[in-house]
Each structure stands twice: as C-alpha cells, then as structure tokens.
Amino acid sequence: MAIVLALAVLYQRFGQIPAVDRVLNGISAAAPGLVLAMGLQMARLFGRVPRAVLFAALAFVAIGLLQWPIIPVLAVLVPVSVAAAWVRR
C-alpha cells in the first residue's frame, strides 16, 4: 500500500511532464498483453476445473460483454465462488 501511495504522490507531482506522460502511455499499451498472458496461464491451471471455468465465463460476460462495473461484479462473484469451493470440499 505504501508503494501505491508513493506512486500516486509521484504521479501527482510529475504527471504533467510530457516525457512522463509518454512513458505512461507506453506502459499502458503493454497492459492488455500482460492481462492476456496471465489469463492464458490461469486457464492452463484451472481449465480442467468446471467451476473455475464457469465463474471465469460469468465474469467475462458481465464485465467484458455487458460492460457492468467490475467492483460490483467481483463483489458478488468472489464470495459466491469461495462458497462454492468451500461447499465442494
């Protein structure tokens, strides 16, 4: 948390500098690739677990296709998926 706060203070102080803006735009261009790589890696690990696939598909449909806000979707899906895993064990 301290690192995130420090980065926020640095951005507030230096975010208007054009060079910093260009660097942040370049970094943000790499973010979708990193998210895709992590998603594929998780799919390899949890691809054989039907419940994991179900909850991942629900999250994708709700956030990606229906454009629902991520916080409420995860606030519902996370406890439900944890409860489903707990009941299964």
Buried (B, 14 or more C-beta within 10 A) or exposed (E): EEEEEEEEEEEEEEEEEEEBEEEEEEEEEEEEEEEEEEEEEEEEEBEEEEEBEEBBEBBEEBBEEEEBEEEEBBEBBEEEBEEEEEEEE
